[in-house]
Amino acid sequence: MIKSMTGYGVADFENEQCRIQVEVKTLNSKFLDLSLKFPKQYGEKELELRNLISEKLVRGKVSLTIEVIEKNYEQLPVSINRSLFHAYVREFKGLADQADLRTDDLFRLVLQSPNVLSNHSETPRDLTEWGLIAQVVESALQKCNEFRAQEGASLYDKFEENLAALANGLERIRTEDPIRKSRIKDKIRNHFSEWLEESSFDQNRFEQELIYYFERLDITEEIVRLETHLRYFSKVLQSEETQGKKLGFIGQEIGREINTIGSKANDVTVQQTVIQMKDELEKIKEQVLNIL
């Protein structure tokens, strides 16, 4: 069954020491486009994380966020450069005294000065095992895949409706084709009957030209090919593999046959049906862009 590239998944883990939360959002894209946000202390695991996402989600614009909240507050999550802090205080206080200015905001100003506060770069206590975070990531990716499958099921129903509309249009064209040919024959016969009364010409040459004209107007092959493409599209829809790109290629072939029928038909009724079929095909093409 097909999958949508639109998905969402969230998973978390919590114990006495920490809470881990992972959120995954995906949209459609021609390739795998990753945007990762996670604690810097796990930077060396980025390649492993990318490989995991690539294996599970395959394709799409993916945004993944990992948040690790430590519950043990015995140690501050930041370090204070005390010597630099006091150096800033002395400098700023001296400037304030020289300019006869108040120093009410001196403490806040010093804390916001460069390099006074810095985040810990060490791995938080009790989180040395990356495997724990990886498990939460896999759970979020699994939920995202389940979401994609649900969206794919909805898209599948829409595709079935569009294909049914195209098949009905094709059947109308197949039914109308003999009537179309009869109208063309009658039109040519009437026109040339008048010409035969007024002019003399080679009857054999006329028949050859007539055969050539009808060959150019014949749409039998296009009808057969279009029917084949519609059946193949339906078959690929039911495949278990990721088939978004293949469905796009088949959609292009369907459009080519519909356009050829419209240009060769030379018939208002057929061309009206062709317009309706083009509208249904555009819906399919738009939806195919979101198929994995």
Contacts in CASP RR format, 6 or more apart in sequence:
PFRMAT RR
TARGET T0000
AUTHOR 0000-0000-0000
METHOD contacts of the structure
MODEL  1
MIKSMTGYGVADFENEQCRIQVEVKTLNSKFLDLSLKFPKQYGEKELELR
NLISEKLVRGKVSLTIEVIEKNYEQLPVSINRSLFHAYVREFKGLADQAD
LRTDDLFRLVLQSPNVLSNHSETPRDLTEWGLIAQVVESALQKCNEFRAQ
EGASLYDKFEENLAALANGLERIRTEDPIRKSRIKDKIRNHFSEWLEESS
FDQNRFEQELIYYFERLDITEEIVRLETHLRYFSKVLQSEETQGKKLGFI
GQEIGREINTIGSKANDVTVQQTVIQMKDELEKIKEQVLNIL
1 149 0 8 1.000
1 152 0 8 1.000
1 153 0 8 1.000
1 156 0 8 1.000
1 238 0 8 1.000
1 240 0 8 1.000
2 152 0 8 1.000
2 155 0 8 1.000
2 156 0 8 1.000
2 159 0 8 1.000
2 237 0 8 1.000
2 243 0 8 1.000
2 244 0 8 1.000
2 247 0 8 1.000
2 291 0 8 1.000
2 292 0 8 1.000
3 145 0 8 1.000
3 148 0 8 1.000
3 149 0 8 1.000
3 151 0 8 1.000
3 152 0 8 1.000
3 242 0 8 1.000
3 291 0 8 1.000
3 292 0 8 1.000
4 148 0 8 1.000
4 151 0 8 1.000
4 152 0 8 1.000
4 154 0 8 1.000
4 155 0 8 1.000
4 290 0 8 1.000
4 291 0 8 1.000
4 292 0 8 1.000
5 26 0 8 1.000
5 27 0 8 1.000
5 28 0 8 1.000
5 29 0 8 1.000
5 59 0 8 1.000
5 60 0 8 1.000
5 61 0 8 1.000
5 148 0 8 1.000
5 290 0 8 1.000
5 291 0 8 1.000
5 292 0 8 1.000
6 26 0 8 1.000
6 27 0 8 1.000
6 28 0 8 1.000
6 147 0 8 1.000
6 148 0 8 1.000
6 151 0 8 1.000
6 290 0 8 1.000
7 24 0 8 1.000
7 25 0 8 1.000
7 26 0 8 1.000
7 27 0 8 1.000
7 144 0 8 1.000
7 147 0 8 1.000
7 148 0 8 1.000
7 151 0 8 1.000
8 24 0 8 1.000
8 25 0 8 1.000
8 26 0 8 1.000
8 143 0 8 1.000
8 144 0 8 1.000
8 147 0 8 1.000
9 23 0 8 1.000
9 24 0 8 1.000
9 25 0 8 1.000
9 140 0 8 1.000
9 141 0 8 1.000
9 143 0 8 1.000
9 144 0 8 1.000
9 147 0 8 1.000
10 21 0 8 1.000
10 22 0 8 1.000
10 23 0 8 1.000
10 24 0 8 1.000
10 140 0 8 1.000
10 143 0 8 1.000
11 21 0 8 1.000
11 22 0 8 1.000
11 136 0 8 1.000
11 137 0 8 1.000
11 139 0 8 1.000
11 140 0 8 1.000
11 143 0 8 1.000
12 19 0 8 1.000
12 20 0 8 1.000
12 21 0 8 1.000
12 22 0 8 1.000
12 136 0 8 1.000
13 19 0 8 1.000
13 20 0 8 1.000
13 132 0 8 1.000
13 135 0 8 1.000
13 136 0 8 1.000
14 20 0 8 1.000
16 71 0 8 1.000
17 70 0 8 1.000
17 71 0 8 1.000
17 72 0 8 1.000
17 125 0 8 1.000
17 126 0 8 1.000
17 127 0 8 1.000
18 68 0 8 1.000
18 69 0 8 1.000
18 70 0 8 1.000
18 71 0 8 1.000
18 72 0 8 1.000
18 124 0 8 1.000
18 126 0 8 1.000
18 127 0 8 1.000
19 68 0 8 1.000
19 69 0 8 1.000
19 71 0 8 1.000
20 66 0 8 1.000
20 67 0 8 1.000
20 68 0 8 1.000
20 69 0 8 1.000
20 132 0 8 1.000
20 133 0 8 1.000
20 136 0 8 1.000
21 66 0 8 1.000
21 67 0 8 1.000
21 69 0 8 1.000
21 136 0 8 1.000
22 64 0 8 1.000
22 65 0 8 1.000
22 66 0 8 1.000
22 67 0 8 1.000
22 133 0 8 1.000
22 136 0 8 1.000
22 137 0 8 1.000
22 139 0 8 1.000
22 140 0 8 1.000
23 64 0 8 1.000
23 65 0 8 1.000
23 67 0 8 1.000
23 140 0 8 1.000
24 57 0 8 1.000
24 62 0 8 1.000
24 63 0 8 1.000
24 64 0 8 1.000
24 140 0 8 1.000
24 141 0 8 1.000
24 143 0 8 1.000
24 144 0 8 1.000
25 62 0 8 1.000
25 63 0 8 1.000
25 64 0 8 1.000
26 57 0 8 1.000
26 60 0 8 1.000
26 61 0 8 1.000
26 62 0 8 1.000
26 63 0 8 1.000
26 144 0 8 1.000
26 148 0 8 1.000
27 60 0 8 1.000
27 61 0 8 1.000
28 60 0 8 1.000
28 61 0 8 1.000
28 289 0 8 1.000
28 290 0 8 1.000
29 59 0 8 1.000
29 60 0 8 1.000
29 61 0 8 1.000
30 59 0 8 1.000
31 59 0 8 1.000
31 60 0 8 1.000
32 53 0 8 1.000
32 54 0 8 1.000
32 57 0 8 1.000
32 58 0 8 1.000
32 59 0 8 1.000
32 60 0 8 1.000
32 62 0 8 1.000
33 60 0 8 1.000
33 61 0 8 1.000
33 62 0 8 1.000
34 50 0 8 1.000
34 53 0 8 1.000
34 62 0 8 1.000
34 64 0 8 1.000
35 61 0 8 1.000
35 62 0 8 1.000
35 63 0 8 1.000
35 64 0 8 1.000
36 46 0 8 1.000
36 49 0 8 1.000
36 50 0 8 1.000
36 64 0 8 1.000
36 65 0 8 1.000
37 63 0 8 1.000
37 64 0 8 1.000
37 65 0 8 1.000
37 66 0 8 1.000
38 46 0 8 1.000
38 49 0 8 1.000
38 64 0 8 1.000
38 65 0 8 1.000
38 66 0 8 1.000
39 66 0 8 1.000
39 68 0 8 1.000
40 119 0 8 1.000
40 121 0 8 1.000
41 120 0 8 1.000
41 121 0 8 1.000
41 122 0 8 1.000
41 123 0 8 1.000
41 124 0 8 1.000
42 66 0 8 1.000
42 123 0 8 1.000
42 130 0 8 1.000
42 133 0 8 1.000
45 130 0 8 1.000
48 130 0 8 1.000
48 134 0 8 1.000
49 64 0 8 1.000
49 134 0 8 1.000
49 137 0 8 1.000
52 134 0 8 1.000
52 137 0 8 1.000
52 138 0 8 1.000
52 141 0 8 1.000
53 62 0 8 1.000
53 64 0 8 1.000
53 141 0 8 1.000
56 138 0 8 1.000
56 141 0 8 1.000
56 142 0 8 1.000
56 144 0 8 1.000
56 145 0 8 1.000
57 141 0 8 1.000
57 144 0 8 1.000
57 145 0 8 1.000
58 242 0 8 1.000
58 292 0 8 1.000
59 242 0 8 1.000
59 292 0 8 1.000
60 292 0 8 1.000
64 137 0 8 1.000
64 140 0 8 1.000
66 133 0 8 1.000
66 136 0 8 1.000
66 137 0 8 1.000
68 124 0 8 1.000
68 127 0 8 1.000
68 133 0 8 1.000
70 77 0 8 1.000
70 124 0 8 1.000
70 125 0 8 1.000
70 127 0 8 1.000
72 125 0 8 1.000
72 126 0 8 1.000
75 125 0 8 1.000
77 119 0 8 1.000
77 120 0 8 1.000
78 117 0 8 1.000
78 118 0 8 1.000
78 119 0 8 1.000
78 120 0 8 1.000
79 117 0 8 1.000
79 118 0 8 1.000
79 119 0 8 1.000
79 120 0 8 1.000
80 116 0 8 1.000
80 117 0 8 1.000
81 115 0 8 1.000
81 116 0 8 1.000
81 117 0 8 1.000
81 118 0 8 1.000
84 113 0 8 1.000
84 115 0 8 1.000
84 116 0 8 1.000
85 110 0 8 1.000
85 111 0 8 1.000
85 116 0 8 1.000
88 110 0 8 1.000
88 113 0 8 1.000
88 116 0 8 1.000
89 106 0 8 1.000
89 110 0 8 1.000
92 103 0 8 1.000
92 106 0 8 1.000
92 109 0 8 1.000
92 110 0 8 1.000
93 103 0 8 1.000
93 106 0 8 1.000
95 101 0 8 1.000
96 102 0 8 1.000
96 103 0 8 1.000
96 106 0 8 1.000
110 116 0 8 1.000
111 117 0 8 1.000
127 133 0 8 1.000
148 292 0 8 1.000
151 290 0 8 1.000
152 291 0 8 1.000
155 287 0 8 1.000
155 290 0 8 1.000
155 291 0 8 1.000
156 237 0 8 1.000
158 283 0 8 1.000
158 287 0 8 1.000
159 233 0 8 1.000
159 237 0 8 1.000
159 284 0 8 1.000
159 287 0 8 1.000
160 234 0 8 1.000
160 237 0 8 1.000
162 280 0 8 1.000
162 281 0 8 1.000
162 283 0 8 1.000
162 284 0 8 1.000
162 287 0 8 1.000
163 230 0 8 1.000
163 233 0 8 1.000
163 234 0 8 1.000
163 284 0 8 1.000
165 276 0 8 1.000
165 277 0 8 1.000
165 280 0 8 1.000
166 230 0 8 1.000
166 254 0 8 1.000
166 277 0 8 1.000
166 280 0 8 1.000
166 281 0 8 1.000
167 230 0 8 1.000
169 273 0 8 1.000
169 276 0 8 1.000
169 277 0 8 1.000
170 223 0 8 1.000
170 226 0 8 1.000
170 227 0 8 1.000
170 230 0 8 1.000
170 277 0 8 1.000
172 273 0 8 1.000
173 219 0 8 1.000
173 223 0 8 1.000
173 261 0 8 1.000
173 265 0 8 1.000
173 270 0 8 1.000
173 273 0 8 1.000
173 274 0 8 1.000
174 223 0 8 1.000
176 267 0 8 1.000
176 269 0 8 1.000
176 270 0 8 1.000
176 273 0 8 1.000
177 219 0 8 1.000
177 220 0 8 1.000
177 223 0 8 1.000
177 270 0 8 1.000
180 265 0 8 1.000
180 267 0 8 1.000
180 269 0 8 1.000
180 270 0 8 1.000
181 214 0 8 1.000
181 217 0 8 1.000
183 267 0 8 1.000
184 214 0 8 1.000
184 217 0 8 1.000
184 266 0 8 1.000
184 267 0 8 1.000
188 210 0 8 1.000
188 213 0 8 1.000
192 206 0 8 1.000
216 264 0 8 1.000
217 264 0 8 1.000
217 265 0 8 1.000
217 266 0 8 1.000
218 264 0 8 1.000
219 260 0 8 1.000
219 261 0 8 1.000
219 264 0 8 1.000
219 265 0 8 1.000
222 257 0 8 1.000
222 260 0 8 1.000
222 261 0 8 1.000
222 264 0 8 1.000
223 261 0 8 1.000
225 253 0 8 1.000
225 257 0 8 1.000
226 254 0 8 1.000
226 257 0 8 1.000
226 258 0 8 1.000
226 261 0 8 1.000
229 250 0 8 1.000
229 251 0 8 1.000
229 253 0 8 1.000
229 254 0 8 1.000
229 257 0 8 1.000
230 254 0 8 1.000
232 250 0 8 1.000
233 247 0 8 1.000
233 250 0 8 1.000
233 251 0 8 1.000
233 254 0 8 1.000
236 243 0 8 1.000
236 246 0 8 1.000
236 247 0 8 1.000
236 250 0 8 1.000
237 243 0 8 1.000
237 247 0 8 1.000
242 292 0 8 1.000
243 291 0 8 1.000
244 288 0 8 1.000
244 291 0 8 1.000
244 292 0 8 1.000
247 288 0 8 1.000
247 291 0 8 1.000
248 285 0 8 1.000
248 288 0 8 1.000
251 281 0 8 1.000
251 284 0 8 1.000
251 285 0 8 1.000
251 288 0 8 1.000
254 281 0 8 1.000
254 284 0 8 1.000
255 278 0 8 1.000
255 281 0 8 1.000
258 274 0 8 1.000
258 277 0 8 1.000
258 278 0 8 1.000
258 281 0 8 1.000
259 274 0 8 1.000
259 278 0 8 1.000
261 270 0 8 1.000
261 274 0 8 1.000
262 270 0 8 1.000
262 271 0 8 1.000
262 274 0 8 1.000
265 271 0 8 1.000
265 274 0 8 1.000
END
